[in-house]
Every structure is written in C-alpha cells, then in structure tokens.
C-alpha cells in the first residue's frame, strides 16, 4: 500500500511561482510512476505531468514550458515546480501513484489547493 501526501499549495499572483511536493510512503518500491493531476471547480481532471521510476517525464499541454517535474530515484518525493502561473491554473492538485502489482493499482493523495489571483 502506498500513501501520498501533497504539500506546497497556496495563493499566488498571476506570473508567480509555486512548488508542490508529493511525499510517498509505504510500499514505494512498487511505484511505477507518479503523476500530478488537477481539478478546477466544475471541471474534469486534467493531467499536468508525470515521472517514471526511470526518470522519464511527460507533460500536459497546459504545463509545457512552465512546469517541471522531478523526483528522487526511490519515488519517495516528487516535486512539481510551477512558474508563470495564471488564473486558469487555479485548481486542486493531486498526486497519483501507479504500479503493476496484483494486476495494477493506483493511489491518490488528498490534494492541495492552488489559487492564482489576477
């Protein structure tokens, strides 16, 4: 079982920066990749970025050129560095881990609120 705890959210002005952290505990050796996913009020989940155990990264269109994801080799801490934030980035940001054990699983954190004022 893997437990995820997000931190680092808050209120920032447009053009500002924030770093979000995802701390993983438990059976972290089973983690295949960790993603950041966000949900704005009344909207569907939106993929932000992901990183694999091997260090491969992938970004959603909204994150390209502005956000950077990085983590340690043991997948215990994954950071999402966000720059040039805009009001449309306002959302709850969730950390999600996936693995292949027992046919596949995923685990989510409780989320952290990011609010960008104009």
N, CA, C and O of each residue as an XYZ file, in Angstrom:
472
protein
N       0.844     -1.186      0.000
C       0.000      0.000      0.000
C       0.880      1.238      0.000
O       1.903      1.291      0.683
N       0.473      2.219     -0.766
C       1.238      3.454     -0.882
C       0.372      4.617     -0.426
O      -0.784      4.742     -0.831
N       0.938      5.461      0.416
C       0.233      6.661      0.889
C       0.930      7.884      0.321
O       2.158      7.969      0.304
N       0.116      8.838     -0.149
C       0.653     10.047     -0.759
C       0.150     11.268     -0.019
O      -1.030     11.352      0.323
N       1.037     12.209      0.229
C       0.667     13.454      0.903
C       1.243     14.621      0.111
O       2.453     14.723     -0.087
N       0.349     15.497     -0.337
C       0.769     16.678     -1.093
C       0.983     17.861     -0.150
O       0.361     17.947      0.909
N       1.863     18.760     -0.545
C       2.078     19.996      0.201
C       2.575     21.071     -0.761
O       3.013     20.777     -1.873
N       2.497     22.325     -0.310
C       3.054     23.420     -1.092
C       2.056     24.291     -1.807
O       2.435     25.281     -2.434
N       0.781     23.945     -1.726
C      -0.210     24.789     -2.381
C      -0.369     26.118     -1.661
O       0.177     26.327     -0.578
N      -1.123     27.006     -2.280
C      -1.357     28.299     -1.665
C      -1.894     29.301     -2.650
O      -2.355     28.949     -3.736
N      -1.828     30.555     -2.258
C      -2.317     31.666     -3.072
C      -1.125     32.401     -3.657
O      -0.175     32.729     -2.946
N      -1.180     32.657     -4.944
C      -0.095     33.358     -5.621
C      -0.686     34.280     -6.683
O      -1.749     34.004     -7.239
N       0.005     35.362     -6.955
C      -0.454     36.278     -8.004
C      -0.076     35.754     -9.379
O       0.873     34.983     -9.522
N      -0.816     36.173    -10.373
C      -0.509     35.774    -11.749
C       0.932     36.136    -12.082
O       1.408     37.225    -11.759
N       1.610     35.209    -12.730
C       3.018     35.390    -13.054
C       3.956     34.835    -12.008
O       5.166     34.765    -12.227
N       3.410     34.442    -10.877
C       4.219     33.926     -9.786
C       4.534     32.449     -9.936
O       4.176     31.813    -10.928
N       5.215     31.917     -8.923
C       5.664     30.525     -8.940
C       5.291     29.812     -7.643
O       5.146     30.430     -6.588
N       5.144     28.512     -7.753
C       4.907     27.660     -6.589
C       5.569     26.317     -6.846
O       5.711     25.891     -7.992
N       5.970     25.658     -5.771
C       6.460     24.287     -5.871
C       5.580     23.392     -5.018
O       5.361     23.655     -3.836
N       5.085     22.344     -5.630
C       4.298     21.354     -4.921
C       5.147     20.109     -4.695
O       5.927     19.705     -5.557
N       4.979     19.512     -3.523
C       5.693     18.278     -3.220
C       4.706     17.155     -2.953
O       3.632     17.366     -2.390
N       5.097     15.960     -3.369
C       4.320     14.758     -3.110
C       5.231     13.798     -2.363
O       6.247     13.347     -2.893
N       4.857     13.493     -1.129
C       5.642     12.568     -0.318
C       4.956     11.216     -0.308
O       3.800     11.099      0.098
N       5.672     10.200     -0.755
C       5.128      8.849     -0.818
C       5.717      8.005      0.311
O       6.901      8.111      0.631
N       4.868      7.166      0.907
C       5.344      6.267      1.955
C       4.665      4.911      1.788
O       3.697      4.772      1.040
N       5.184      3.926      2.491
C       4.652      2.571      2.371
C       5.455      1.777      1.360
O       6.683      1.856      1.347
N       4.792      1.025      0.527
C       5.451      0.157     -0.459
C       5.870      0.937     -1.698
O       5.419      0.655     -2.808
N       6.729      1.908     -1.495
C       7.114      2.793     -2.610
C       7.892      2.051     -3.683
O       7.960      2.511     -4.823
N       8.482      0.910     -3.340
C       9.224      0.145     -4.337
C       8.294     -0.378     -5.431
O       8.761     -0.774     -6.499
N       6.995     -0.383     -5.177
C       6.025     -0.863     -6.177
C       5.556      0.257     -7.118
O       4.797      0.001     -8.052
N       5.989      1.455     -6.882
C       5.528      2.572     -7.710
C       6.192      2.521     -9.085
O       7.413      2.406     -9.195
N       5.378      2.607    -10.114
C       5.870      2.647    -11.490
C       6.039      4.099    -11.950
O       7.028      4.451    -12.593
N       5.071      4.914    -11.612
C       5.173      6.325    -11.950
C       4.296      7.142    -11.012
O       3.395      6.615    -10.359
N       4.577      8.426    -10.959
C       3.787      9.370    -10.172
C       3.393     10.523    -11.070
O       4.210     11.062    -11.816
N       2.134     10.890    -10.984
C       1.601     11.977    -11.802
C       1.040     13.073    -10.913
O       0.681     12.849     -9.757
N       0.978     14.263    -11.492
C       0.200     15.348    -10.915
C      -1.015     15.549    -11.816
O      -0.898     15.659    -13.036
N      -2.159     15.594    -11.192
C      -3.425     15.776    -11.880
C      -4.158     16.890    -11.153
O      -4.074     16.981     -9.928
N      -4.867     17.729    -11.871
C      -5.574     18.812    -11.195
C      -7.045     18.824    -11.581
O      -7.447     18.295    -12.618
N      -7.828     19.440    -10.717
C      -9.255     19.578    -10.989
C      -9.712     20.956    -10.562
O      -9.659     21.307     -9.383
N     -10.159     21.728    -11.529
C     -10.732     23.040    -11.253
C     -12.208     22.867    -10.917
O     -12.808     21.862    -11.301
N     -12.803     23.817    -10.213
C     -14.215     23.698     -9.832
C     -15.107     23.466    -11.045
O     -15.045     24.208    -12.026
N     -15.922     22.449    -10.970
C     -16.865     22.162    -12.041
C     -16.261     21.567    -13.294
O     -16.946     21.435    -14.308
N     -14.987     21.204    -13.243
C     -14.336     20.668    -14.438
C     -13.812     19.262    -14.174
O     -13.743     18.807    -13.033
N     -13.446     18.589    -15.257
C     -12.897     17.241    -15.143
C     -11.426     17.307    -14.728
O     -10.794     18.363    -14.743
N     -10.914     16.138    -14.359
C      -9.499     16.050    -14.034
C      -8.664     16.369    -15.260
O      -9.012     16.001    -16.382
N      -7.566     17.053    -15.032
C      -6.676     17.486    -16.115
C      -5.265     17.002    -15.791
O      -4.712     17.334    -14.742
N      -4.692     16.218    -16.694
C      -3.329     15.717    -16.493
C      -2.339     16.872    -16.576
O      -2.390     17.684    -17.499
N      -1.436     16.933    -15.598
C      -0.456     18.011    -15.568
C       0.923     17.498    -15.975
O       1.513     18.000    -16.931
N       1.438     16.499    -15.254
C       2.778     15.988    -15.544
C       2.960     14.645    -14.853
O       2.252     14.325    -13.898
N       3.916     13.863    -15.344
C       4.224     12.582    -14.715
C       5.711     12.298    -14.814
O       6.421     12.851    -15.654
N       6.159     11.417    -13.928
C       7.546     10.976    -13.949
C       7.576      9.495    -13.617
O       6.880      9.035    -12.712
N       8.399      8.742    -14.366
C       8.523      7.316    -14.129
C       9.683      7.033    -13.184
O      10.491      7.908    -12.872
N       9.737      5.794    -12.746
C      10.817      5.385    -11.853
C      12.174      5.557    -12.525
O      13.187      5.797    -11.867
N      12.173      5.429    -13.854
C      13.416      5.583    -14.602
C      13.768      7.032    -14.897
O      14.819      7.316    -15.472
N      12.889      7.949    -14.503
C      13.172      9.365    -14.693
C      12.536      9.978    -15.931
O      12.714     11.168    -16.190
N      11.800      9.189    -16.695
C      11.135      9.737    -17.866
C       9.996     10.661    -17.456
O       9.276     10.378    -16.499
N       9.835     11.755    -18.173
C       8.807     12.731    -17.824
C       7.855     12.959    -18.989
O       8.196     12.751    -20.153
N       6.661     13.390    -18.638
C       5.645     13.701    -19.630
C       4.827     14.869    -19.095
O       4.563     14.952    -17.895
N       4.428     15.769    -19.987
C       3.699     16.964    -19.569
C       2.418     17.134    -20.362
O       2.362     16.830    -21.554
N       1.393     17.623    -19.685
C       0.180     18.017    -20.376
C       0.415     19.332    -21.100
O       1.359     20.061    -20.799
N      -0.448     19.623    -22.050
C      -0.266     20.836    -22.854
C      -0.220     22.096    -21.998
O       0.521     23.031    -22.299
N      -1.012     22.116    -20.932
C      -1.067     23.318    -20.097
C       0.214     23.532    -19.297
O       0.484     24.640    -18.833
N       0.998     22.475    -19.138
C       2.196     22.548    -18.311
C       3.477     22.761    -19.109
O       4.483     23.213    -18.563
N       3.443     22.444    -20.370
C       4.671     22.507    -21.181
C       5.258     23.910    -21.194
O       4.568     24.893    -21.462
N       6.546     23.974    -20.899
C       7.248     25.254    -20.918
C       7.136     26.055    -19.636
O       7.853     27.041    -19.461
N       6.248     25.652    -18.732
C       6.065     26.407    -17.485
C       6.308     25.574    -16.242
O       6.780     26.095    -15.231
N       5.992     24.282    -16.300
C       6.105     23.406    -15.133
C       7.223     22.392    -15.355
O       7.498     21.979    -16.481
N       7.859     22.003    -14.252
C       8.891     20.974    -14.301
C       8.627     19.971    -13.187
O       8.378     20.348    -12.042
N       8.684     18.689    -13.536
C       8.500     17.630    -12.548
C       9.834     16.918    -12.348
O      10.542     16.627    -13.312
N      10.164     16.644    -11.111
C      11.370     15.870    -10.827
C      11.173     15.119     -9.527
O      10.315     15.466     -8.715
N      11.990     14.068     -9.336
C      11.855     13.253     -8.145
C      13.114     12.483     -7.854
O      14.061     12.490     -8.641
N      13.121     11.815     -6.710
C      14.279     11.006     -6.354
C      14.134      9.619     -6.988
O      13.062      9.268     -7.482
N      15.203      8.842     -6.971
C      15.213      7.534     -7.623
C      14.311      6.524     -6.924
O      13.944      5.508     -7.513
N      13.955      6.795     -5.679
C      13.157      5.838     -4.917
C      11.674      6.183     -4.943
O      10.863      5.515     -4.303
N      11.323      7.235     -5.689
C       9.921      7.662     -5.824
C       9.319      7.981     -4.461
O       8.132      7.740     -4.243
N      10.099      8.507     -3.557
C       9.553      8.881     -2.253
C       9.158     10.353     -2.194
O       8.330     10.748     -1.373
N       9.751     11.158     -3.066
C       9.396     12.577     -3.140
C       9.399     13.025     -4.598
O      10.391     12.869     -5.310
N       8.289     13.574     -5.018
C       8.177     14.114     -6.367
C       7.733     15.572     -6.250
O       6.786     15.896     -5.534
N       8.431     16.429     -6.964
C       8.155     17.863     -6.895
C       7.658     18.379     -8.239
O       8.149     17.986     -9.297
N       6.685     19.257     -8.171
C       6.198     19.935     -9.368
C       6.501     21.411     -9.193
O       5.899     22.091     -8.362
N       7.435     21.891     -9.982
C       7.814     23.296     -9.937
C       6.995     24.036    -10.993
O       7.047     23.701    -12.176
N       6.245     25.040    -10.558
C       5.337     25.742    -11.457
C       5.745     27.214    -11.545
O       5.916     27.886    -10.527
N       5.896     27.694    -12.761
C       6.257     29.093    -12.970
C       5.222     29.763    -13.862
O       4.420     29.093    -14.511
N       5.249     31.091    -13.886
C       4.328     31.872    -14.710
C       2.880     31.385    -14.540
O       2.172     31.158    -15.520
N       2.466     31.232    -13.309
C       1.120     30.748    -13.030
C       0.073     31.760    -13.469
O       0.265     32.971    -13.361
N      -1.033     31.235    -13.963
C      -2.133     32.057    -14.444
C      -3.422     31.673    -13.719
O      -3.511     30.580    -13.161
N      -4.413     32.553    -13.721
C      -5.669     32.229    -13.022
C      -6.280     30.901    -13.453
O      -6.920     30.223    -12.650
N      -6.089     30.530    -14.703
C      -6.650     29.257    -15.157
C      -5.925     28.042    -14.579
O      -6.368     26.910    -14.771
N      -4.823     28.266    -13.877
C      -4.138     27.175    -13.190
C      -4.755     26.898    -11.823
O      -4.373     25.944    -11.146
N      -5.692     27.720    -11.427
C      -6.360     27.528    -10.136
C      -7.086     26.191    -10.121
O      -7.920     25.925    -10.987
N      -6.775     25.359     -9.151
C      -7.351     24.020     -9.075
C      -6.848     23.329     -7.806
O      -5.957     23.824     -7.116
N      -7.438     22.188     -7.524
C      -6.861     21.286     -6.526
C      -5.908     20.359     -7.273
O      -6.285     19.719     -8.255
N      -4.690     20.300     -6.802
C      -3.661     19.478     -7.443
C      -3.487     18.191     -6.635
O      -3.254     18.216     -5.426
N      -3.609     17.063     -7.347
C      -3.500     15.761     -6.724
C      -2.257     15.034     -7.219
O      -1.845     15.166     -8.372
N      -1.690     14.280     -6.328
C      -0.582     13.399     -6.640
C      -1.155     11.998     -6.787
O      -1.944     11.560     -5.949
N      -0.765     11.288     -7.848
C      -1.275      9.948     -8.095
C      -0.116      9.007     -8.413
O       0.718      9.305     -9.267
N      -0.073      7.874     -7.723
C       0.956      6.865     -7.983
C       0.307      5.662     -8.643
O      -0.841      5.327     -8.352
N       1.051      5.010     -9.540
C       0.561      3.804    -10.204
C       1.604      2.699    -10.100
O       2.801      2.958     -9.981
N       1.122      1.471    -10.147
C       2.018      0.324    -10.152
C       1.355     -0.837    -10.859
O       0.165     -0.793    -11.173
N       2.138     -1.883    -11.109
C       1.640     -3.044    -11.832
C       1.314     -4.223    -10.935
O       0.735     -5.201    -11.407
N       1.663     -4.163     -9.665
C       1.470     -5.293     -8.757
C      -0.003     -5.679     -8.681
O      -0.882     -4.817     -8.653
N      -0.260     -6.978     -8.647
C      -1.622     -7.517     -8.485
C      -2.567     -6.999     -9.560
O      -3.715     -6.661     -9.270
N      -2.097     -6.937    -10.780
C      -2.950     -6.534    -11.879
C      -3.062     -5.049    -12.102
O      -3.769     -4.598    -13.002
N      -2.373     -4.299    -11.294
C      -2.376     -2.855    -11.491
C      -3.121     -2.136    -10.377
O      -4.159     -2.613     -9.917
N      -2.621     -1.030     -9.954
C      -3.252     -0.251     -8.883
C      -2.895      1.200     -9.050
O      -1.943      1.544     -9.751
N      -3.670      2.059     -8.399
C      -3.270      3.448     -8.277
C      -3.689      3.968     -6.903
O      -4.609      3.449     -6.271
N      -3.001      4.982     -6.475
C      -3.256      5.577     -5.170
C      -3.207      7.091     -5.319
O      -2.355      7.622     -6.031
N      -4.120      7.787     -4.648
C      -4.215      9.238     -4.754
C      -3.986      9.887     -3.396
O      -4.311      9.317     -2.355
N      -3.421     11.085     -3.427
C      -3.370     11.909     -2.228
C      -4.668     12.684     -2.076
O      -5.569     12.585     -2.910
N      -4.750     13.457     -1.002
C      -5.960     14.229     -0.742
C      -6.006     15.548     -1.501
O      -7.042     16.212     -1.539
N      -4.884     15.927     -2.102
C      -4.860     17.143     -2.898
C      -4.404     18.369     -2.123
O      -4.467     18.419     -0.894
N      -3.940     19.360     -2.887
C      -3.553     20.647     -2.301
C      -4.074     21.759     -3.211
O      -3.966     21.679     -4.434
N      -4.635     22.784     -2.601
C      -5.275     23.851     -3.367
C      -4.233     24.855     -3.860
O      -3.377     25.314     -3.103
N      -4.330     25.179     -5.141
C      -3.534     26.251     -5.734
C      -4.500     27.295     -6.262
O      -5.382     26.990     -7.064
N      -4.329     28.522     -5.808
C      -5.182     29.617     -6.255
C      -4.308     30.724     -6.824
O      -3.388     31.207     -6.164
N      -4.606     31.118     -8.054
C      -3.836     32.165     -8.722
C      -4.750     33.361     -8.940
O      -5.766     33.266     -9.628
N      -4.379     34.472     -8.352
C      -5.193     35.684     -8.483
C      -4.688     36.536     -9.651
O      -3.500     36.552     -9.971
N      -5.624     37.235    -10.266
C      -5.255     38.060    -11.437
C      -4.850     39.463    -11.026
O      -4.513     40.282    -11.880
